[in-house]
């Protein structure tokens, strides 16, 4: 991929189409990026222009659907694919495609699938052969929680085809995906600048280091979320069996050091004994596996994470 092609794509991706009532995202820095306030003026005249840049979202489900909608609302031309066609068709502002191969014409591909095996399957279903076939640079953004080494291995295999990879796993759940305030952990090199403007439509992207750094950050996130969720559940059990008003307790603790976004999102369900499923548990188990994998790579013990990653027989899941 030539440096001229990279610069050209970077410039185009930094200029979304503006729609009435929306503002475009700012140009990207190479290390740290923050989301622009809607009240902040646009100083760069380039950002006022129209652009034909095309973003393809692979997996428009609980998280990917709102992300695609927010990208479109920010002015990007967005196409979305889902194994359930009705899921993509229900999203305002995007073009729903029935074949993932139709996304090959996109300049950036954003995967919000559960993990790399699902992405590999989609790539093998014609998308890989079609994307980048005309020597046009394409950037693949991986938003799943995946193995850092797995992401790097995939990037090595895609590089000869002219497809660059950026890892950008997200955190915040469905609520923050809907309101566009996801925490987005970004890893990559020169290719990061091309996709930061797109990611700003979905939340706050922060460039943390080279490829794989986003996945390491997400491993840290999942370790914290799993530990906090476990503590909240056990605290609710202890308080209730001791005769305390659990709702009052969580209201009180939320104003102290125990307060967290996890508590804000989970407390009401715990109080109401609402044990409805918010997502497959197998994905969280998978995520903790990546945490322990990275711990082994760098020689970190992580006693709590290893405990959380064990099943009821004491075996690592």
N, C-alpha and C positions, 0 to 999 in steps of 0.2 A: 504494500500500500504506500503510495507516494506521499511525501509531506504536503504537497499541494492539494491532493485529494482530501487529506485529513483536515487541512485548514478550511477548505471549501465546505465540507460537511459540518464542521464546527460552527462556521458562520451561519449556515442555513438553519441548523437546529436551534440556534440561539434567537431565532426570529419567528415566534409563533404567529398565527393569524389572530388578530384582535377582533373580538366580537363586541357589540355594544354592551357596555356595563362591565367589561372585563379588562384586566391589565395583563400585559405580558410579563413573563419572568425576566429577571435581570441576567446579565452575562455572568459566566461562571468563573470563579477563582479555582486555582489548582489544588488547594488544600481544604479550605473550610467554606461552607456556603450556608447562608441563612435565608429564610423565606421572606420575600418582600411584602411589606404591609400593603393592603389595597389602597391606602391613602398616600403611599409614597409616590412621588412623581417619577415618571419615566424620563431619564436624562438622555439615554442613548437613542438617537433618532432612528437607528436601525430597528429598534424594537417596536416602532410604530407601524412598520410595514407589514404587508401580507406575505405569507409564505405558503408554499405547497408541500412543506415537509410532512411526511407521513409516518405516524407511529402505530405500530401493531401491538396489541396486547393479547398475549397468549394465556388464556385462563381468566375469564371474566366472571369469577365467582364472588364469594363473600368479600374478599379483599380486592381482587382485580377489577370487579365491576365498578365499585365506587372510584377506584383509581382512574379507570378509563373515562368515566363520566367527568371527573375533575380535570383531566387532561383536555378533553373536548371543550369544557366550559372555559378553560384558560386560552383557548384559541387554536389548539393543535388539531390537525386532521387525524382522526383516530379510527382505526378498524379493530374490531375485537372478535376473538374466536373462543368458543367453549364447546366441550363435548356435548353439552345440551344447547342446541341452537336457540331455544327460547330464552335462555339466560342472556345471550348477546343481544337478541332482538328487543329485550325489555329495557335496554340502556339508552337513555336519551342522548342524542348528539353524536353517536358513533355509527359507523357502518358495520353491521353484523355480517360476518362471512361464514359460510358453511364448511369451507375447506381451508385448513390451515395453510395450504399451499398458496392461497390468495394473499397471504401476508408477505410473500416474498418480495413484493414491490416496495415494502416499507423501508425507510431509512434507519429506523430504530425499532428493535423488537424487544418488548418488555414481557418477560416470562413471570407469571404469578401462579405457577403450578406448584404442587406440594414439594417436589424435589427434583433432582437431576434425572432419575430414571424416567419420569414422566416427560421431562423436556427432551431427553434423548429420543424417546418414542415419537414425539411430535416432529423433531428434526428429521428423523428417518422416514417420516410419512410424506416426503416430497419437499418439505420446506428447505432442508439443507441443500438439496441439489439446485433449487430455484434461487435462493437468496445469494446475492453476490455473484451470480453467474455472468453478469454483464460488466464485471470489474468495478462495480459501484460499491464504495465502502459501506458496510452495514455494521451497526453496533448492537450487540445482544446484551440486554440488561437482565440479570438474574436476581429476582426479588424473593426467591424461595429461601428457606433456611436449609443450607446444604453444607456439605463437607468443604472446608477451604481447599484442601488438596484436590478434591474432585472438581472444583471450579477451575483450578489452574490446569488440571489435566485436559478438561474440555476446551479451554482457551487455546492450548497448544495444538489441539486437533483441528480447531476451526480457523486458526490463523492463516494456513495456506490457502484457504478459500476466501480470504478477504473479509472475514467476520471477526471483529474485535469483541472482547467480552469485558463487562463491568459487573461486579457483584454489588447488589444494593438491597439486601434484605430489609424488611420493614417491621415496625412494631407499633402497637397501639390498638389492635383489634378492629372489629367492624366499625365501631363508633368513630374512631379517628380516621379510618379510611373514608367514611362518608363525609366528614367535615373537613377533610383535606389537611389533617394535622398529624400525619404519621411521622414517627422518627425513622429516618432512612439512613442506614449505615453503609457507606460507599467505599468500595475498594477498587483500585485500578490505577492506571498510569495516564498517559496523554489522552486516552479515550474518554476519561471521566468528564472533561470539560464539555464534550459534545452533548451529554445527556443530563447534566445537572439542571438546565432550564426546564426540561420535561418533568423531571422528578420534583421540582419545586411546586408544580401544580398539585402534588399529592401530600406535601408536608415539608419537613425540614431535612434536606439531604446534607450530610457532613462527610467530607472526604477524609478517611482515616488512615490511608496508606496504600500500598500496592495491592494488586489483585489478591483476593482472599481475605483482606483485612475486614471487609464488611461482614463476612461470615464469622470471623473470630469475634467481632463485636456482638453479633447476634447470639453466638454461643454464650457470651457473658450475660446478655440480656435474658436468655432463657433460663440460665442458672438462677438469676435473681428472681425472675417471675415464678419459677417453680418452687423455690424456697419460700417466697413470700406467700404464695397461694396456700402451700401446705401449712404454714404458720397460722394464717387466717382461719383455715378450717378447724385446726386444732384449738385455737383460741375460742372460736365460737362454741365448740363442744364443751370446753372447760367452763366457760362462762355460763352457758345454759344449764348445765348439770349442777352448777353451784348456785343457781337461782338468780343470776343477774339478768337484767334487761339487755339483750345482745345489741339491739338497735341503739340504745343509749350508749352502750360501751363503745361501739364502733364510731359513733358521732364524736365521742370524747377523744378517743385515741387518734382519730383522723386529724385532730388539731395539734397533735404532738409529733414526736419523732417517729412513731409507728405509722403515721399517715403516708399514703402513697397512691399512685394512680391505680395500682392493683386493688387496693382497699376500696377506692372510690368506685371501681367498676364491679367489684365482687361482693361488697358488703350487703347490699340490699337482697341479693339472691340468697346469701347465707342466712340472713335474718328470716327470710320467707320460706326457708327450706326448699328453695327452687333449685332442684338438681338437674334441670334440663341441660342437655348437651350443647355447649357452645362451639365445639369442634372435636374432631376425632382425637382421642387420647393417644393413639398410635403415633400421631405426628409429634406430640410433645416428647414421647419416649425416643423417637428418632432424633429429635433435636438434642436431647441430653446425650445421646450417643456421640454426636458430633462434638459436643463439649468435651467429653472424655477422650475422644480421639485426639483433639488438639492438645489436651492436657498431657497426653502421652508423648506427643511430638516435642513439646517444650520442657518436659520433665516436671510438670506441676502435679502435686498430689491431689488437691481438691477433694478432701474428705467428704464434705457435705454433698457435692455433686455426685460423687460415687455412691453415697448412701441413697440419694434420691433416684439414682439410676438403677437401683436393684429391685428385683421383684420380691414377692412375699416369701420366697424361699432363700433370699439372700444372694441370688445370682444376678450378675450384671445383665440387664435386659438386652 
